[in-house]
Amino acid sequence: MADRDVDLFVVGAGSGGVRAARIAASYGASVMVAEEYRVGGTCVIRGCVPKKLLVYASRYADDFEDAAGYGWTVAEPAFDWTKLIANKDREIARLELAYAATLERAGVKIAKSRAMLEDAHTVRLAATGESVRAKNVLIATGAAPHLGAEIAGLEHVISSNEAFHLEALPARILIQGGGYIALEFAGIFNGLGSEVTLVYRGDNILRGFDNDVREHLRSEMERRGIKIITKQTVVAVEKVEHGYCVELSDRRSFMADRVMFATGRRPNVSGVGLEAVGVKLTKNGGVAVDEFSRTSVPHIYAIGDVTNRVNLTPVAIREGHAFADTVFGGKPTAVDHANVPTAVFSEPEVGAVGLTEAQACERFAKVDIYKTSFRPMKMSLAGRDTRAFFKLVVDGETDRVLGCHIVGADAAEMIQLVTVAVKMKATKADIDATMALHPTAAEELVTMREKALSHQREAAE
Ligand SMILES: Cc1cc2nc3c(=O)[nH]c(=O)nc-3n(C[C@H](O)[C@H](O)[C@H](O)COP(=O)(O)OP(=O)(O)OC[C@H]3O[C@@H](n4cnc5c(N)ncnc54)[C@H](O)[C@@H]3O)c2cc1C
């Protein structure tokens, strides 16, 4: 016998789970959500939000330096890591309370507990042993850092989870990984004054992004003093008297005060009881779902990172909202996963939407490329040697803009707005017809007249 009955039980109060619970409750459903750690999930507690706060902190270093060229005399700046972390923690605690309050105002019952399926309609709360009978279940358990294969000394390695709570700023940090989390933390620690070494097993950082972006970002990061070692992996980490000795696959070794791996994240599918009730997984380890986020068991749904589709907060939120509209609002809603904008808050920043040059060439017969690299005006008096990069990928047959890629200050802000145009199927002619706004960096987007390249697929014999 269950201790209580609900219309919806949500496992995980992260970005997706919170939105789904709130909207389902607004349609009149009785909803309970279980959270084993902190309400708000990865994004709020140990992802996007604290990360961006640390990024902001790290960028002041350039501002202090650049101010001199603009006539300012700035006293030797001093940085206090403990103060930054305390202020960041206070803000995260405020957000956590705000999320919980929003749920409670909507009538959602929050259980501070790990939850697992006992059978297809019964969820058990580990903290109290309580059983809850649910008409519908939503799996919104997110993902967790995966440190990769077992190596000697793996117990000394931290993930992004711990990086947010270090007691002191490491003087030297070695980061393994080439994805956005690795690059963002490399930029944060570099900006705050650490000596940063980045080790990545592939040919170049930021796999999946446009090749020009990858090259541009790498050279800019190296120019800022980040040591980037590719085609190598960390094979051992040894604790020594003053830090850690890190051995690479080519037998080189490095000393570091902290070793961080950002080597990928895995969907949180284990220990939830999914297999026992017949919920199927995909080959990439996520919960398999249809376009309405329904799993192989009809009344069990899954959204967000646990489905390993597009692992970003706004996508998890949109999927959670669409689920609630579909199941409780009588409005079947599928989420469109095309043209999702994405950013890397590295230094410099990257913003991208749509297809890369390589992806466009695979899918379209004729592809035109427009690109430019320039020194932003702000850097002139600052005397800083850095270049921004803009690129448009265009369907040569229809003139439609297929992709836009930007590296440079405010790239993420710019790409959010460009996404509206790309989503509306803007053509290159529409972009050309747009008046420039001068003087800005963004005006480069509407002033790229000359094709840099044109790819034409040979017609089949
Ligand atoms: C360092 C970092 C930086 C990031 N930066 C960005 C960014 O800039 N922009 C962006 O869009 N995305 C970013 N992301 C990704 C983003 O955080 C995720 O895509 C998003 O949080 C996914 O939301 P979700 O609801 O699927 O899962 P989550 O937010 O991870 O929430 C899942 C919740 O379920 C809980 N849980 C798990 N299992 C159970 C269980 N059995 N019982 C009870 N509770 C359980 C977890 O504790 C967690 O709170 C970042 C991620 C990281 C790690």
The ligand as a Gaussian input file, in Angstrom:
#p B3LYP/6-31G(d) Opt

LIG

0 1
 C       30.152000      23.054000     -15.004000
 C       28.900000      23.089000     -15.866000
 C       28.614000      24.218000     -16.580000
 C       27.472000      24.271000     -17.358000
 N       27.219000      25.410000     -18.064000
 C       26.106000      25.500000     -18.824000
 C       25.806000      26.698000     -19.521000
 O       26.568000      27.672000     -19.475000
 N       24.655000      26.751000     -20.244000
 C       23.794000      25.682000     -20.315000
 O       22.755000      25.789000     -20.971000
 N       24.068000      24.518000     -19.677000
 C       25.197000      24.411000     -18.931000
 N       25.459000      23.248000     -18.245000
 C       24.542000      22.088000     -18.425000
 C       23.295000      22.243000     -17.565000
 O       23.671000      22.409000     -16.222000
 C       22.412000      21.012000     -17.735000
 O       22.133000      20.818000     -19.104000
 C       21.090000      21.151000     -16.982000
 O       21.308000      21.371000     -15.619000
 C       20.245000      19.893000     -17.190000
 O       19.072000      19.980000     -16.420000
 P       18.338000      18.652000     -15.930000
 O       17.051000      19.094000     -15.325000
 O       18.297000      17.659000     -17.014000
 O       19.303000      18.022000     -14.823000
 P       19.979000      18.633000     -13.545000
 O       19.935000      20.105000     -13.525000
 O       21.310000      17.977000     -13.453000
 O       19.057000      18.137000     -12.352000
 C       18.954000      16.789000     -11.998000
 C       18.699000      16.725000     -10.506000
 O       18.282000      15.404000     -10.161000
 C       18.830000      15.075000      -8.905000
 N       18.810000      13.604000      -8.814000
 C       19.515000      12.716000      -9.566000
 N       19.145000      11.467000      -9.266000
 C       18.177000      11.555000      -8.297000
 C       17.393000      10.604000      -7.606000
 N       17.481000       9.289000      -7.840000
 N       16.505000      11.046000      -6.670000
 C       16.379000      12.377000      -6.421000
 N       17.101000      13.328000      -7.075000
 C       17.966000      12.910000      -8.008000
 C       20.205000      15.710000      -8.938000
 O       20.714000      15.902000      -7.637000
 C       19.935000      17.010000      -9.668000
 O       19.657000      18.055000      -8.766000
 C       26.584000      23.151000     -17.425000
 C       26.880000      22.002000     -16.703000
 C       28.019000      21.966000     -15.927000
 C       28.330000      20.722000     -15.151000

